[in-house]
Amino acid sequence: MAERCICPAEVAPRELMRHFEAICAIPHGTGNEQTLGRHILALAEQNDLAAQQDAAGNILVRVPAAAGCEDAPPLLLQGHMDMVCVKEEDVALDMDREPVRLIREGNILRADRTSLGADNAVGLCHMMALMEPHDFPHPPLELLFTVEEESGLVGIQQFDFGCIQARRAINMDCGDPDVLVIGAAGGEKFRLSRCCTVVERSDPRLTVTIWGLLGGHAGLEAGKNRGSALELGGRLLDALCRLGDVRLSRLEMSGSRRNIPDNLCLSVLVPRTLQAKADDVVAELDQIFADELAQTDPGYQLEKSWDQGAQGAAAADTRALADLMLLILYDVQRRHAAHPAWIQAAALLSWADYREGLWEGEFSLRYNREEYHSAMIRRLEAICRLTDVTIHPANDATPPWPAAEDSPLRDLCAAVFRRLNGRDMVQEIENGSVEQSIMVREVPGMDCVGFAPKSRGAHTTAEHLYLDTMQPVWDYFRAVLRELCQKT
């Protein structure tokens, strides 16, 4: 039974969950991390810890080693302060000013029809617990709290790593309680646009709305065959164009631009002589889509309606946009030869919009090898050239975090897990982009791993945290810290 959760701090481990609750009580969407930053600085001051904040808003806190561990090499712990703020359309909550409303359903903690912010509150609360008095061993700690991770690793790229002494680091923005992340993808985003000739038409207007897809994090949910509303929309627009002289009238979406598109509203002007055929095309594709998505997106829905149109793009423009949406790269492009579950390159048209003669889109690439990155860019440029679409970089490309051939920290973490659980920890390269990619680029010799409590649905209103994983991860984390007190 669901109940509004006023105090998740009652859940073990309390030293973590009361910080998790405090984080959730402070609005901290990307670009709005100032109040949370002040809270962290106040916590450092209360515990007489050295802390500094840079011009970008990143915060570094130093925690002295526990007694007897002073000679151990330091460890860097890092997490990001911002969250992706999304909410259902009928939710009136102002996420820039009001805290998320927590709901507990047994073992599940979620927010009331908004994103939760477990990404990356689960990492922050571990770091904040280490800023308070505790009785377990650990080496000297450097705690790096970064800003604007969700907009493309922006904050950490402005941080001066010259002040960092550690050459080993743990991130809790990736992985699972039994999954050790040893590498991750780099990323790049592009803006696409095309100006279209607008024509006045008296044709009927067909509107097709697609919704109910699972969507989800564009990186972490790649390779699961989840439907993209834009990929489906491209196939639909192509099929309608093959009927004859149809014109794109409107294309719109709602929700986060960082996710696999889970909804779309597409309007097309159709000559009256083609109305019946257009109905048949939509019905046929609706059945095809439903069959394709039955296992991955059981909530898929399609609805069509007719009204009177007014304006549409010229036929040649409509055809070109149909070609673009049909041909553009989508989902996994490459997998690791020895570990097929590891995605090495993926692509996604994450957002598109057409109105009054202007089509715009956002496209993202993720890659673990530079040659895959270059190949995907060349294909994207060719598709845009053939469809007369303008392409511009939307951000600076971030590098991948390559899996190290030799990683003492990885080996130590794996050994501790095996000793505690009697089984091996899964090791993987993640398709999401994490801040370790910047860290290993800026700090030669930095040895990194990532693990975290179990949460799912990041960047969506379905985001939730499995509360029963918090204590086991905390116990494992402290065992790793204890092992890192060795002087080697």
URKA-V16095 format. One record per residue. PHI is phi in radians with two decimals (999 if undefined). D_LAST is the distance of its C-alpha to the last C-alpha in Angstrom with 2 decimals. Layout:
# URKA-V16095
phi/d_last
PHI/D_LAST
PHI/D_LAST
This chain:
# URKA-V16095
phi/d_last
999/50.02
-1.31/48.78
-2.51/48.61
-1.13/47.81
-1.75/44.44
-1.31/44.78
-2.45/41.63
-1.12/38.79
-1.11/36.75
-1.29/38.33
-1.45/36.18
-1.34/32.91
-1.43/30.33
-1.10/32.44
-1.16/29.67
-1.64/29.21
-1.20/32.81
-1.23/34.39
-1.29/32.33
-1.03/33.31
-1.10/36.90
-1.11/36.67
-1.09/35.43
-1.11/38.31
-1.37/40.74
-1.97/39.98
-0.99/41.40
-2.63/38.61
-1.16/39.83
-0.95/38.64
1.54/39.88
-2.22/40.50
-1.60/37.09
-1.06/38.16
-1.17/38.98
-1.13/35.77
-1.06/33.89
-1.12/35.84
-1.11/35.01
-1.18/31.24
-1.12/31.71
-1.15/33.85
-1.11/31.24
-1.11/28.71
-1.13/31.45
-1.06/32.32
-1.92/28.82
0.96/28.44
-1.81/25.67
-1.21/25.52
-2.50/26.93
-2.49/28.49
-2.15/30.70
-1.58/31.59
-1.11/35.06
-1.34/34.48
1.93/33.57
-1.14/29.82
-2.16/28.03
-2.04/24.57
-2.07/23.61
-1.88/20.71
-1.99/19.70
-1.05/17.97
-1.10/15.10
-1.15/16.51
-0.96/17.11
1.56/14.31
-1.98/11.60
-1.08/12.44
-1.57/9.39
-1.28/7.15
-1.07/7.40
-1.22/10.96
-2.20/12.54
-1.74/16.03
-1.99/18.68
-2.46/21.95
-2.67/25.47
-1.86/28.99
-1.45/31.77
-1.55/34.75
-2.23/36.48
-1.50/39.24
-1.68/42.47
-2.33/45.02
-2.61/47.87
-1.22/50.88
-1.05/54.01
-1.60/55.88
-1.52/53.12
-1.53/54.16
-1.03/50.80
-1.60/49.81
-1.28/46.08
-1.40/45.81
-2.24/47.10
-2.02/46.96
-1.27/44.10
-1.19/43.79
-1.75/45.57
-1.48/43.37
-2.30/44.79
-1.87/43.33
-2.14/44.62
1.10/43.16
-1.50/39.57
-1.84/39.97
-1.98/39.64
-2.45/41.41
-1.85/43.48
-1.39/47.26
1.10/48.08
-2.37/45.45
-1.14/41.86
-1.58/39.46
1.59/36.52
-1.01/33.84
-1.54/32.60
-2.22/30.50
-1.06/31.23
-1.13/28.97
-1.31/25.96
-1.08/27.34
-1.18/28.04
-1.13/24.45
-1.15/23.39
-1.19/26.37
-1.11/25.68
-1.29/22.33
-1.43/24.44
-1.83/26.38
-0.99/25.75
-2.65/23.78
-2.13/22.46
-2.08/19.27
-1.31/15.61
-2.84/13.79
-1.34/11.50
-0.97/13.67
-2.06/15.88
-2.03/18.06
-1.85/21.01
-1.91/23.17
-1.79/26.66
-1.88/28.66
-1.98/32.39
0.90/34.65
-1.19/32.31
-1.24/35.25
-1.69/37.40
2.07/35.12
0.98/31.69
-1.22/33.69
-1.12/31.81
-1.16/28.30
-1.27/29.90
-1.75/31.16
-1.44/27.88
-1.55/26.44
-1.33/22.78
-1.10/22.64
-1.57/21.75
-1.51/18.64
-1.68/15.31
-1.17/13.14
-2.20/12.25
-2.52/12.04
-2.56/15.21
-2.11/17.26
-1.99/21.03
-2.04/23.56
-1.93/26.56
-2.73/26.34
1.53/25.89
-2.48/27.11
-1.01/25.97
-2.08/25.54
-2.18/25.00
-1.78/21.76
-1.47/22.77
-2.07/20.91
-3.07/23.51
-2.73/26.79
-1.42/30.03
-1.50/31.21
-2.66/34.63
-2.66/37.86
-2.11/41.10
-2.32/44.64
-1.77/47.93
-2.01/50.96
-2.69/54.58
-2.67/58.12
-1.47/61.39
-2.14/64.25
-1.29/68.00
-1.70/69.36
-2.16/72.65
-1.47/74.99
-2.41/75.79
-1.81/77.93
-1.20/76.20
-1.10/74.82
-1.95/71.13
-1.66/68.89
-2.04/65.79
-2.04/63.10
-1.98/60.35
-2.05/57.26
-2.69/54.91
1.53/52.97
-1.30/50.19
-1.24/46.69
1.06/45.16
1.80/41.62
-0.92/38.56
-1.08/39.34
-1.59/35.90
-1.22/34.75
-1.73/38.21
-1.12/38.90
1.44/39.75
-1.80/41.38
1.09/44.91
-1.20/45.63
-1.23/48.83
-1.88/48.98
-1.05/52.17
-1.27/52.32
-1.14/52.08
-1.12/54.86
-1.11/56.82
-1.13/56.65
-1.14/58.09
-1.17/60.78
-1.11/61.75
-1.06/61.95
-1.12/64.23
-1.20/66.50
-1.08/66.74
-1.25/67.94
-1.31/70.89
2.70/72.35
-1.44/72.58
-1.76/70.08
-2.31/68.44
-1.17/65.12
-1.91/65.99
-2.82/62.81
-2.50/59.16
-2.58/56.98
-2.45/53.91
-2.28/52.30
1.77/48.75
-1.26/45.36
-1.47/45.08
-1.67/41.45
-1.96/42.45
-1.09/44.27
-1.04/47.89
-1.90/49.44
-2.70/52.92
-2.89/55.53
-2.22/59.15
-2.11/61.07
-2.07/64.68
-2.40/66.89
-1.45/70.56
-2.22/72.46
-0.97/76.09
-0.99/78.38
-1.18/79.28
-1.91/75.64
-1.04/74.97
-1.10/75.57
-1.14/73.39
-1.12/70.61
-1.05/70.82
-1.12/70.54
-1.06/67.48
-1.11/65.67
-1.12/66.61
-1.14/65.50
-1.19/62.11
-1.01/61.60
-1.19/61.97
-1.08/59.69
-1.07/56.98
-1.07/57.34
-1.15/57.04
-1.06/53.96
-1.74/52.19
-1.00/53.30
-1.55/49.92
-1.68/47.59
-2.37/49.71
-1.13/52.28
-1.52/53.27
-0.91/54.63
-2.42/57.97
-2.35/60.44
-2.36/63.53
-2.19/66.21
-2.63/69.08
-2.13/71.83
-2.58/73.31
-1.69/74.98
-1.51/72.95
-2.44/73.59
-2.24/71.15
-2.71/68.89
-1.28/67.12
-1.02/69.16
-1.02/69.14
-1.15/67.23
-1.16/64.54
-1.07/64.28
-1.09/63.99
-1.11/61.26
-1.22/59.18
-1.10/59.72
-1.09/58.46
-1.04/55.36
-1.19/54.47
-1.37/55.24
-1.66/53.28
-1.07/50.23
-1.08/46.84
-2.53/45.73
1.20/42.75
-1.21/40.50
-1.88/41.06
-2.54/38.26
-2.18/35.90
-1.20/32.93
-1.08/34.45
-1.48/31.95
-2.28/31.40
-1.00/34.82
-1.23/33.76
-1.48/31.58
-1.42/33.91
-1.83/33.48
-2.78/36.44
-2.63/38.81
-2.51/41.60
-2.82/43.81
-1.47/46.92
-1.59/45.91
-2.76/48.99
-2.68/52.50
-2.67/55.66
-2.33/59.20
-2.81/61.96
0.85/64.91
1.58/64.13
-2.19/60.37
-1.79/57.75
-2.32/54.10
-2.63/50.90
-2.19/47.11
-2.29/45.07
-2.21/41.32
-2.08/39.17
-2.28/35.69
-2.75/33.91
-1.93/30.69
-2.39/31.97
-1.10/33.91
-1.14/36.71
-1.21/37.45
-0.98/37.55
-1.09/40.05
-1.11/42.16
-1.17/42.57
-1.10/43.58
-1.08/46.16
-1.16/47.62
-1.08/47.78
-1.08/49.49
-1.14/51.97
-1.09/52.89
-1.15/53.38
-1.12/55.46
-1.22/57.68
-1.89/58.28
1.03/58.67
-1.82/55.77
-1.45/53.99
-2.22/50.19
-2.39/47.91
-1.06/44.12
-1.73/43.42
-2.78/39.89
-1.31/37.36
-1.06/35.63
-1.74/32.03
-1.35/29.65
-1.27/28.07
-1.72/24.44
-1.32/23.87
-1.16/21.82
-1.39/18.90
-1.16/19.07
-2.10/15.32
-2.43/13.44
-1.01/10.07
-1.17/11.18
-1.03/14.54
-1.13/13.52
-1.12/11.63
-1.09/14.75
-1.14/17.07
-1.16/15.76
-1.11/16.09
-1.10/19.54
-1.10/20.63
-1.17/19.85
-1.38/21.78
-2.04/24.61
1.23/25.13
-2.64/25.39
-1.44/23.54
-1.41/22.95
-1.17/25.11
-2.01/23.52
-2.62/25.79
-1.76/26.56
-1.57/28.63
-1.46/31.93
-1.38/31.60
-1.63/30.37
-2.26/27.34
-1.23/25.87
-1.06/22.62
-1.07/24.89
-1.29/25.41
-1.08/21.82
-1.24/20.58
-1.27/23.65
-1.52/23.15
-2.11/19.42
-0.99/18.40
1.48/15.09
-1.21/15.15
-1.86/13.86
-2.18/16.35
-2.50/17.83
-2.47/20.81
-2.72/22.46
-2.88/25.19
-1.04/28.00
-1.46/31.04
-2.42/33.61
-2.46/36.29
1.39/39.00
-0.92/37.09
1.29/39.55
-2.32/42.53
-1.31/44.61
-1.61/43.37
-1.04/39.78
-2.66/38.60
-2.03/35.62
-1.52/35.17
-1.10/34.69
-1.31/33.62
-1.66/30.37
-1.16/29.18
-1.17/28.21
-1.05/26.39
-1.21/24.28
-1.08/23.60
-1.12/22.57
-1.13/20.28
-1.05/18.81
-1.16/18.11
-1.15/16.53
-1.13/14.11
-1.04/13.44
-1.09/12.98
-1.18/10.39
-1.31/8.47
-1.33/8.57
-1.14/5.64
-1.34/3.81
-1.35/0.00
